[in-house]
Amino acid sequence: MNVSRGLRPEKGLTSALRLAFFLFPFSFFLPPAAAGPAGTRFTFTEPHMGTRFRIILYAPDEAAAKEAARDAFTRIAELDGIMSDYRPASELMRLCQKAGGQPVRVGEDLFVVLSRAQEVSRLSAGAFDVTVGPVVRLWRRARKTQQLPDPEKLARARALVGYRNVHLDARARTVQLVKPDMLLDLGGIAKGYAADAALAVLKRHGIAQALVAAGGDIALGAAPPGKEGWTVAIAPLGEPGGKPKRYLLLHDAAVSTSGDAEQHVEIDGKRYSHIIDPRTGMALVGRASVTVLGPNGLTVDPLTKVVSVLGPQRGLRIIDGLQGVSALVVRQADKGVQTFASKRFPKTRNGDSNTKP
């Protein structure tokens, strides 16, 4: 893919621009473009990994901005080609085709992501599990047909799920999928890693003041020129698209949000999320969103699924046991919207749409 073709900075950005991502509760309010020694703000957008990647950066000129963004998007496209479960020729799918066989040597990127996935699976006792692929495919069809998965097919798919059936050898950098027909799905971790990787590319170009957003996964670099950080607005769950009331100021960090604001299906009057509990094979029910803050996307992306599956009490206990990580849970209950925060979740501040970072 030639991602440099048609690469142009976006125009017409207002002084209080909200970037519309696919998942709540995050929106971003960014400062107006500023020229001079501090650099000028540029924004680029491309579709990858089934979502829209947006890069916001400060660079000395347009040529430098375009070159850095082009290389960052190239890196994202490379990772999509490695980790996609939609592309039969991806490295991930080639690995799955050898399930039930001997260990397979894989590239560094895939091994890093699978290693982290296994760590989170062990930490959560299987609340996060990338071997859930066979079940995910049944629920993708359910969202299209608006019919629950066939119980027998779901039972067969569940029999293939189990992170303990993935064997990693760090010294040889090999992966063995023990059971035939196992299918991995990296949808809960790959975008966070890709956002990290794109931000690293920008830094190699000498651009540290940048933000990379991939749907609900955001990697934040250094603060914008003259500012303390990027202002992140937390939108209320009960009012999709409503005016945010609380804000966070963040830099050199990552934010991941998982929820059912966009990806869900209603069957027989019940709302099913796109997030699957790997232990049961069932989609989560009800309205909720989970936001995790941490040092990088590879850390926070899978943890949002852990907290979503385990719920606020058990999920936040895991978050509180991890250094440099915090989380916020917002869910719809019979008595209204409930909010739960981990011990280290930063205090929010009041503001409005005119708030600047």
N, C-alpha and C positions, 0 to 999 in steps of 0.2 A: 504494500500500500504506500503510495506517495502522499504522505500527509502534508507536505509543504505546499501542494497545489491549493491555491485559493486561500492561504493563510493570511488573514487580515485582522488587525485589531478592531474590536467593536467600537462603534461610535455612539454619540448621544447619551453618554452615561450621566445621570443626574447626581446631585450632591448627596442624595439619600437613597441610593439604588439598592433594591432588594433583589438578590439573586434567588430565583425560584428553583428550588431543588425538588426532587421527587418525594422526599420523606420529610415529615415534620419531626421535631419542632424547630429546626434551625433556619434562620434567614440571616443575611449579612447586610449591614449598612456600612458603606465604604465612603471614604472621603472623596471629594472631587479631584479630578486629575490635576497634578501639580507639576509644573515645569521648573527647571533650574538645577542646581547642584544635587538636590536630593533625588532627581530623576522624575520621569513621567510615568504615570500609571497606564498600563495596557492590559486589555482583556482579550482572551482567545477562547474559542469553544469548538470542540469536536466530539462526535459520537464514538464511543468505544465501550466494550464490555456491556452492551445492552443499556447504557445510560449516557448522560451527557457529561463529559469532562470539561470543566472550566478552569482556566489558568489566569490568575490575576498577578501581575508582577510590576515592579518598578525598575525601569532601565534608563540608561542615559539617552537612548534614542530608539527610534522605531526599528532600525536595522538590527540592533542588538537584541531587542525584545522578540522580534520575529524569529531570529536564529535560535534563541534559547527555547522559545515555545515549540518550534518545529522539532527540535531534538527531544524535548520532553514528550510530545505526542508520539514521536517515533518509538520511544521507549515504552509508552503505554500500549501502543499497537503490538509491539513485540511480546509483551506480557499477555496480551489478549490471545495471541497466537499460541502461547505456551499453555495457558490455563483454562481456555474455553471448553465447556462441555457441549457446546453447540457445533463445534467444528470437528469433524471426524479425524482430521489430520493433525490436530493439536497434540502437543507432547502429552498432555493429560490423557487424552482419549487413546493415544497409542499405548500408554501405560495400562489403561483399563482393558484394552484388548488382550493383554497378556495376564489378566487376572487368573489366579489358580496355577500359575506357572512359577518359573524361577525368578529370583530377584532381578530387577531391571535398573541399570544405571541411568540416572536422570540428570538434567542440568541443575546448576546451582540455584536458580530462582525457584524452580519447582520444589527442590529439596528443602529450601528454607521455609517456604510456605507450608509444606506438609509437616515439617518438624514443629513449627509453631502450632499447627492445627492439632497435632497429637498432644502437645503440652496442655492446650486448653481442654481437650477431651478428657485427659486424665484429671485435670484440676476440677472439672465440672461433673465427673462421673458419667460422661456421655451426653450431657445436655447440649454440647456442641460436638458434631461428628460429621466429617466430610464424606464418610461412606454412605450417607443418606441419599445418594443420587437416585437409586431405583424408586424410592418413595417420592422424592421431589418430582420426578417425571410423571407419576400418577396424579399428583396434585396440580401440576401444570395443566394436564388434560382436564381435570375437574374444574379449573377456573374457566376453561373454554366452553365446556359442555354444561356447566352449572349443575353437575351431578357428582355426588360423593364417589370416591374410588371404590371399585368392586372389592368387597371384603376378602375374597380369595386371592385376588391379585395383590392386595395390600399385604396380606400375610406372607406371600412369597417374597415380596420386596423387602419386608422387614427382616426376613431371615438372612438377607445379605448385608444388613447393617451391623456394624460393630467395629469401633476403632481399634480394638485389640487384634483384628485381622489384618492390620497394616503393620508391616515390619520394616523399620528403617535401619540402615547401616551407614552411620556418618562417615566412617573411614573409607568405605568403598563408594559412598554416595549412591546407594541403591535403595530401591523400594520394592517390596514384595507384597502383593495383594493375595492373601491366602486362598480365598474362595473364588471359584469360577463365577463369572457374571457380575462381580462386584463393579460398582460404578461410583466414582468420586465426583463430588460437586463442591467447587471452591467459591460458590456465590457468596458465602458468608465471610470471606477473608481476602479474596484476591483484589478487590477494588481498594481496600485499605493499603495493601502492599503496593499497588500501582500508583496510588497518590504519593506514597513515600518516595517511590522510585523517581517519579516525575519531579518532585521537589528537589531530590538529590541532583538530578540533571541540571536544573536551574542554578543550583549552588555552584556546580562545576563551571558554569558560565559566568560566575561572579555575581549572580543575582540571588541575594539572600532574602530580600523583602518580597515575599511571594506567598500565594495561596493556591492550592490545587484542590478542587472539589469534584467528587465523583458521586453524584446523587447524595446519599446520606453520609458519605465518607469524605472528610476534609482534612488535609494536611496543611498546617500553618507554619510559615517561616518566620523570619524576623518581622517586627512591627513595621507598619508603613512609616515613611519619613516623618519625623516630628511627632509621632504618636506613640502611645504606650502599648498598643496592641490592636488587633482586629476586633471590632465590636460584633458579638454574636447575640442575636435576639432569639429568645425562646418563645415560640408561638404557643398560645393556649390550645390544648388538645380539643377542648369542647367547642372551639371556634376556628375551624380550619380556614386559613386565610385571614383570620382576625388580627387586630392590632396587637403586637407584642407588648408585654408589660414588664418583662425582666430581661436583663442583658448581662453578658459576660465579656470580659476583656481578655483576649488570649493571644499568645505568640509562642513560636517554637514548640508547638504541641500538635495534637491531633484530636479530632472530634468525630464520633460515629453515632449515627442515629438509626435505629431500626423500629419499624412500626407498620401498621396496616393502613395508613392514610391513603395510599394509592393502590397497593397490591393486595387485594382481598377478593373474596367471592361470597355472596349470600346464597345459601341453599336452605330451603324450607324455613326461611325466616331467621336463620342463624348466620352470623358473620364469621367467616374463617379467614385468618391471616395467611400470608404467603410463608410465614415462618413455621417450620415443622419441628415438632418434638421428636428427635431421632429415637428416643426410647419407646415411643408408642406408635410412631408413624402418623400421628394425627396433627393437623394444622391447629395452631392456637386459635382460641375463640375469644371474641370481645375486642374492644378498642383500647389500645395502649401504645405508648412509645417509650423507648429506652434510649438514653443518651449517655455515652461513656467518653470521658476525657482522659487523655494519657499522653505518653511521650511520642507515639507514632501510630500510624494507621494499622500496621500489622498487629499491634497490641490491642487496640480498642475495637477494631471491626468485629472479630469473633466474640468479644465479651458482651456486645449488645445482644447477641443471640442467647448467650448463657443466661443473662438476667431476664430476658424475655421468657425463656422456657421455664426457669426456676421460680420466677416471681420475685417481688421486691424483698421479702424477708430473707429467703435463702440466697438469692442472687446478690444482694448487697453485702451479705456476710462475706462472700467470696471477694467482692470488690474491695471491701475494707481490709482484707488480708493481703492485698497487693500494693506494693510501693509505687507511688506516683500515678495512681489511677483513682478515678472517682466517677460516680454515676448518678443519674437522675431518672426516676421512673414516674411517668404520668399515665394514669389509666382511668377509664370511665367506669364508675360503679353506680349501683342503684341510687345512691344518695348524692351523686354528682362526681366531679373530677377529683381524684385523689393524687397527691404528690408525695413521693418518697425520695429521700436523698441519702447518699452514703455519707460517712462521717467527714470526709475531706472534700466533698463537692464545694466548689468556691461559692461564696456569697454573691448573689446577683444584686444588681442595682436597678432602681426604677429609671424609666426614660420614656422617650417617645420616638416617632419616626424621624425626628430631627437630630437625634443623638448621633454624634460622630465618634469614631475611634480615636 
